[in-house]
Amino acid sequence: MVSTNTIPKEEGIDQALALLKEGYDYIPNRMRKFNTEIFETRFLGKKAICISGEEAVELFYDTERFQRNGVAPERIEKSLFGEGGVQGLDGEAHRHRKAMFMSLMTAERLKVLDEITHKQWEVALEKWLATDTIILFDEAEEIMCRVACQWAGVPLWAKDLEIRTKDLSAMIDAFGAVGPRHWQGRKARTRAERWIAYIIRQVRTGKMDADEETALYQIAWHEDLSGNLLDIKTAAVEVLNILRPIVAIGRFITFGAVALYENPEKRDKLIADESNYSQMFVQEVRRYFPFGPFLGASVKNDFTWKHHQFKKGTLVLLDIYGTNHDPKRWEYPDVFWPERFANWDGSPFNFIPQGGGDYDIGHRCAGEWITVQLMKTSLNYLAGKMDYDVPKQDLSYSMVRMPSIPKSRFVMRNIRRA
């Protein structure tokens, strides 16, 4: 048995500053440097093992070897995830809570979601026809906020749309941030949890009706393994775990618009949708552009993998961006090429923009189907139901800023129906 000292090790007392300086490329850069798929480093005084690639993903999602409880840094819980949510659960408690989320992903509910999305794009398009210039990223997040709330059964007054959208967006934008962006995310989460907690109290006291098919109802009345209702704060966190990821789709939609603009020859293919081309296009947007940089877990019990020892309690980071650009799996990984998905094997371990592994018992995002469907519907509008001008602007995006977004947020002018 080979000990962990055979794992390539990044020199230095702490690499937190290097991570902030390199962003999405921090782990891939060292994988190339060491010519490996595993290396050791240190963040905030704590040892961490970074892993990448298909075999590493399969390892990472082995619930007998890894756990999530207590792994997310406080700054992430206070802004992005919230405290007590499904992301930090393990074992039977996680499976029970995850089953509640998966019960919302029926074909009927997804059809309702798609219908809502179509209607909200029509509302937005009508507004844009009378507007000279829009910023797509801002508009897409607002559309997704409307969609999320209506589908989840959360009442949203028109006068509150802007603040609710901004708060959900700020929570997402706080990931990987320090300084003002982080604190804005924390304040936004506090406001958002207070908003949803009030609504849940109204539902539980019978002062507000909620459709039994909606996320609001299911979460408000969800019982834990002991048969107790979730406390109000945790229930609010879980409702936000429905709303926030849907608003986050606004980033993918914006990147999709960039892909359409930079690859105009693919527009007709997307509209025609032969051989389910829209699915391939959306998957390539999710693979190609930076979204989540990495995920963390801690070792549950000592084990050995590929002659390397993993000690109980060790932090392990899975390289999402690097795995989605792994040249061992993806031919020409830095080229935008949707056709690659025509022959994709469908593995849950080599394509992980929203995590990998099993949906039902693992920590893979329950809303991945939602992301794909809403992106297809949204890009269908951008490609086939409207024409618009794209003025000169900076469509580049930072690989250091996490989460990334095109610097100009995609400005559109002179919008008209196709």
C-alpha positions in Angstrom: 0.0 0.0 0.0 1.4 3.4 -1.0 0.9 6.2 1.5 -0.5 9.6 0.7 3.0 11.1 0.4 3.0 9.7 -3.2 0.2 12.2 -4.1 1.7 15.2 -5.8 1.6 18.1 -3.3 1.2 21.8 -4.0 3.9 23.7 -2.1 3.0 26.5 0.2 1.3 27.2 3.6 -2.1 28.0 2.1 -3.5 28.1 -1.5 -6.7 30.1 -0.8 -5.2 33.2 -2.4 -4.1 31.2 -5.5 -7.6 29.8 -5.8 -9.0 33.3 -5.8 -6.5 34.4 -8.4 -7.0 31.4 -10.7 -10.7 30.6 -10.2 -11.9 27.8 -12.5 -8.4 27.0 -13.7 -6.9 26.5 -10.2 -7.4 22.7 -10.1 -7.0 22.0 -13.9 -3.7 24.0 -13.9 -2.2 21.7 -11.3 -3.5 18.6 -12.9 -1.6 19.6 -16.0 1.4 20.7 -14.0 1.7 17.4 -12.1 0.4 15.3 -15.0 -2.1 13.6 -12.6 -5.8 13.4 -11.7 -5.1 13.8 -8.0 -3.0 16.2 -5.9 -2.9 17.6 -2.4 -3.1 21.2 -1.3 -4.2 23.4 1.6 -7.0 25.9 2.0 -7.5 28.1 5.1 -5.1 25.8 7.1 -6.9 22.6 6.1 -5.5 19.8 3.9 -7.5 19.1 0.8 -7.2 16.5 -1.9 -8.3 17.6 -5.4 -9.5 14.9 -7.9 -10.6 15.1 -11.5 -11.8 12.9 -14.3 -14.5 10.3 -14.8 -13.1 7.7 -12.3 -12.7 10.5 -9.7 -16.4 11.5 -10.2 -17.6 7.9 -9.6 -15.4 7.7 -6.5 -16.7 11.1 -5.2 -20.4 10.1 -5.4 -19.8 6.9 -3.5 -21.9 7.6 -0.4 -20.2 4.9 1.6 -16.9 6.8 1.3 -17.9 10.4 1.4 -20.3 12.7 3.3 -21.4 16.3 2.9 -22.5 17.2 6.4 -20.3 20.0 7.7 -18.3 20.4 4.5 -19.7 23.6 3.0 -17.9 26.6 4.4 -20.0 28.9 6.6 -19.7 31.7 4.1 -21.3 29.4 1.4 -24.1 28.3 3.8 -24.8 31.9 4.8 -25.1 33.1 1.2 -25.6 30.3 -1.5 -27.0 27.2 0.2 -28.6 28.2 3.5 -28.3 26.2 6.6 -30.0 22.8 7.1 -30.8 22.2 3.4 -30.6 19.0 1.5 -27.1 19.7 0.3 -25.6 19.1 3.7 -27.5 15.9 4.6 -26.2 12.3 4.4 -27.5 8.8 4.7 -31.2 8.1 5.2 -32.0 11.7 6.1 -30.6 12.8 2.7 -32.5 10.1 0.8 -35.7 11.0 2.5 -35.4 14.7 1.8 -34.2 14.1 -1.7 -37.2 11.9 -2.4 -39.4 14.9 -1.6 -37.6 17.0 -4.2 -37.6 14.2 -6.8 -41.4 13.8 -6.3 -41.8 17.3 -7.8 -40.1 16.3 -11.0 -43.0 14.3 -12.6 -43.7 14.5 -16.3 -47.0 16.4 -15.5 -45.2 19.0 -13.3 -42.4 19.5 -15.8 -45.1 20.0 -18.6 -46.7 22.7 -16.4 -43.3 24.3 -15.9 -42.7 24.4 -19.7 -46.1 26.0 -20.3 -45.3 28.7 -17.7 -41.9 29.3 -19.3 -43.4 29.8 -22.7 -46.0 32.3 -21.3 -43.3 34.3 -19.4 -41.1 34.6 -22.5 -44.2 35.9 -24.4 -44.7 38.5 -21.7 -41.1 39.5 -21.9 -41.0 39.7 -25.7 -44.0 41.9 -25.7 -42.3 44.3 -23.3 -39.0 44.2 -25.3 -40.7 45.1 -28.6 -41.4 48.6 -27.1 -37.8 48.9 -25.7 -34.7 50.1 -27.5 -32.1 48.1 -25.5 -32.2 45.3 -23.0 -29.5 43.4 -21.1 -30.4 39.8 -21.6 -28.8 38.5 -18.3 -30.9 40.8 -16.2 -34.1 40.0 -18.2 -33.4 36.3 -18.2 -33.1 36.2 -14.4 -36.3 38.1 -14.0 -38.1 35.7 -16.4 -36.7 32.8 -14.4 -37.8 34.4 -11.1 -41.4 34.7 -12.4 -41.3 31.1 -13.7 -39.8 29.7 -10.5 -42.3 31.4 -8.2 -45.4 30.5 -10.3 -44.4 26.9 -10.7 -43.4 26.5 -7.0 -46.7 28.1 -5.9 -44.9 31.0 -4.2 -47.0 34.3 -4.5 -45.0 37.1 -6.1 -46.4 40.6 -6.3 -45.3 42.7 -9.3 -44.0 45.4 -7.0 -41.7 42.8 -5.4 -40.4 41.2 -8.6 -37.2 43.4 -8.8 -36.1 42.8 -5.2 -36.9 39.1 -5.2 -35.0 38.6 -8.5 -32.0 40.7 -7.2 -31.9 38.7 -3.9 -32.0 35.3 -5.6 -29.3 36.5 -8.0 -27.1 38.0 -5.2 -27.2 34.6 -3.4 -25.9 32.9 -6.6 -23.3 35.6 -7.3 -21.9 35.4 -3.8 -20.3 32.0 -4.5 -16.6 32.4 -4.7 -16.8 36.0 -3.8 -15.1 38.1 -1.1 -16.0 41.6 0.0 -19.1 43.4 -1.2 -20.5 40.6 -3.4 -20.3 38.1 -0.5 -22.0 40.4 2.0 -24.7 41.3 -0.5 -25.4 37.6 -0.9 -25.7 37.1 2.9 -28.0 40.1 3.2 -30.1 38.8 0.3 -30.4 35.3 1.9 -31.6 36.8 5.2 -34.3 38.8 3.3 -35.3 35.9 1.2 -35.5 33.4 4.1 -37.7 35.9 6.0 -40.0 36.3 2.9 -40.4 32.5 2.5 -40.7 31.8 6.2 -43.7 34.2 6.4 -45.4 32.5 3.4 -44.9 29.0 5.0 -46.4 30.2 8.3 -49.4 31.5 6.3 -49.8 28.1 4.6 -49.5 26.2 7.8 -52.0 28.4 9.7 -54.5 28.2 6.8 -54.3 31.9 6.0 -52.9 31.1 2.5 -53.9 28.3 0.1 -51.3 26.3 -1.6 -51.8 23.8 -4.5 -51.0 20.3 -3.3 -48.9 19.7 -6.4 -46.6 22.6 -5.8 -43.2 22.8 -4.1 -44.5 25.3 -1.6 -47.2 22.9 -0.3 -45.0 19.8 -0.4 -42.1 21.5 1.5 -44.4 23.3 4.0 -46.0 19.9 5.0 -42.9 17.7 4.6 -42.2 15.5 7.6 -38.7 14.3 8.6 -37.8 10.7 9.5 -39.3 11.3 12.9 -42.6 12.5 11.6 -42.0 16.1 12.5 -42.6 19.0 10.1 -39.4 20.8 9.1 -38.8 23.9 11.2 -39.8 27.1 9.5 -36.2 28.2 8.7 -35.3 24.9 7.1 -38.5 24.8 5.1 -37.7 28.3 3.8 -34.2 27.1 2.9 -35.7 24.2 0.9 -38.2 26.4 -0.9 -35.3 28.7 -1.9 -33.5 25.5 -3.1 -36.2 25.4 -5.7 -36.3 29.1 -6.6 -32.6 29.9 -6.6 -31.4 27.2 -9.0 -34.1 28.2 -11.5 -33.0 31.8 -11.4 -29.5 30.5 -11.9 -30.6 29.2 -15.3 -30.4 32.8 -16.4 -26.6 32.4 -16.6 -26.9 29.4 -18.9 -29.4 31.2 -21.1 -27.0 34.2 -21.4 -24.1 31.9 -22.3 -26.4 30.2 -24.8 -27.1 33.5 -26.4 -23.3 34.1 -26.7 -22.9 30.7 -28.3 -25.6 31.5 -30.8 -24.0 34.8 -31.6 -20.5 33.4 -32.0 -21.7 30.3 -34.0 -24.5 31.7 -36.3 -24.3 28.7 -38.5 -25.9 26.7 -35.7 -29.0 28.8 -35.4 -30.9 27.1 -38.2 -30.0 23.7 -36.8 -31.3 24.7 -33.4 -34.6 25.9 -34.9 -35.1 22.8 -37.1 -34.2 20.6 -34.1 -33.5 17.5 -36.3 -32.2 14.5 -34.3 -32.9 16.5 -31.1 -30.2 19.1 -31.9 -31.6 21.4 -29.3 -30.7 18.9 -26.6 -27.1 18.6 -28.0 -26.8 22.4 -28.2 -28.0 22.9 -24.6 -25.7 20.2 -23.3 -22.7 21.7 -25.0 -23.5 25.2 -23.5 -23.6 23.5 -20.1 -20.3 21.7 -20.8 -18.4 24.4 -22.5 -19.0 27.5 -20.4 -17.9 27.9 -16.8 -20.6 27.5 -14.2 -19.7 25.5 -11.1 -15.9 25.2 -10.5 -15.8 22.3 -8.0 -17.7 20.5 -5.3 -16.5 19.4 -1.8 -17.1 16.4 0.5 -15.2 14.8 3.4 -13.9 11.3 3.8 -16.4 9.2 5.8 -13.9 6.4 6.8 -10.3 5.6 5.8 -10.0 3.9 2.4 -7.5 3.4 -0.4 -8.1 4.4 -4.0 -5.5 3.8 -6.7 -2.9 3.2 -4.1 -3.6 6.5 -2.4 -4.9 6.6 1.2 -7.8 8.8 2.1 -8.0 9.5 5.8 -11.3 10.1 7.6 -12.3 13.7 7.8 -10.1 14.8 4.8 -11.6 17.5 2.6 -11.9 16.3 -1.1 -12.6 18.7 -3.9 -14.0 17.3 -7.2 -13.0 19.4 -10.3 -16.2 20.1 -12.2 -14.9 22.4 -14.9 -11.8 20.3 -15.5 -13.8 17.1 -15.8 -16.1 18.7 -18.4 -13.0 19.7 -20.4 -11.1 16.5 -19.9 -9.2 15.8 -23.2 -9.2 12.1 -22.3 -13.0 12.1 -22.6 -13.9 15.1 -24.8 -12.3 15.6 -28.2 -11.3 19.2 -28.8 -12.7 20.1 -25.3 -12.1 23.9 -25.8 -14.1 24.0 -29.0 -17.9 24.7 -28.9 -19.2 21.6 -30.8 -22.8 20.4 -29.9 -22.5 17.5 -32.3 -20.2 15.7 -29.8 -23.4 14.8 -27.8 -24.8 12.8 -30.7 -22.6 9.9 -29.6 -22.4 10.7 -25.9 -22.7 7.5 -23.8 -25.0 9.2 -21.2 -22.6 8.4 -18.3 -23.4 10.1 -15.0 -19.7 10.5 -14.3 -18.1 12.2 -17.3 -20.5 15.2 -17.8 -21.2 16.9 -14.5 -22.1 20.6 -14.9 -24.6 20.2 -12.0 -22.9 17.3 -10.3 -22.8 13.6 -11.1 -23.9 10.2 -9.9 -27.4 9.0 -9.2 -30.3 11.5 -8.9 -32.4 9.6 -6.3 -29.9 8.5 -3.7 -26.9 10.8 -4.5 -26.2 14.5 -4.4 -26.7 15.2 -8.1 -28.9 18.2 -8.7 -32.5 17.2 -8.7 -33.3 20.1 -11.0 -31.0 19.2 -13.8 -34.0 18.2 -16.1 -35.5 21.6 -15.3 -32.3 23.3 -16.4 -32.2 21.5 -19.7 -35.9 22.0 -20.5 -36.0 25.7 -19.6 -32.8 26.3 -21.6 -34.3 24.6 -24.7 -37.5 26.6 -24.4 -35.5 29.9 -23.8 -33.0 29.3 -26.7 -35.9 28.5 -29.0 -37.2 32.0 -28.4 -33.8 33.6 -28.9 -33.1 31.6 -32.1 -36.4 31.2 -33.7 -39.1 33.6 -32.4 -37.3 36.9 -32.4 -34.7 38.9 -34.3 -32.4 41.4 -32.7 -29.2 43.4 -33.1 -26.1 42.7 -31.1 -24.2 45.9 -30.7 -20.4 46.0 -30.2 -19.7 44.9 -26.6 -17.4 42.8 -24.5 -18.7 39.2 -24.5 -15.6 37.8 -22.9 -15.9 36.2 -19.5 -13.6 35.8 -16.6 -12.2 32.5 -15.5 -11.4 34.0 -12.2 -14.7 35.4 -11.2 -16.9 32.7 -9.8 -19.6 32.3 -10.9 -18.7 33.8 -14.3 -20.8 35.7 -16.7 -20.1 37.6 -20.0 -18.8 41.0 -19.0 -21.5 42.9 -21.0 -24.3 40.6 -19.8 -25.3 40.4 -23.5 -26.8 43.6 -24.7 -29.6 43.3 -27.4 -31.2 46.1 -29.4 -34.1 46.6 -31.9 -35.9 43.4 -30.9 -38.7 42.3 -33.2 -40.6 39.2 -33.8 -39.1 36.7 -36.3 
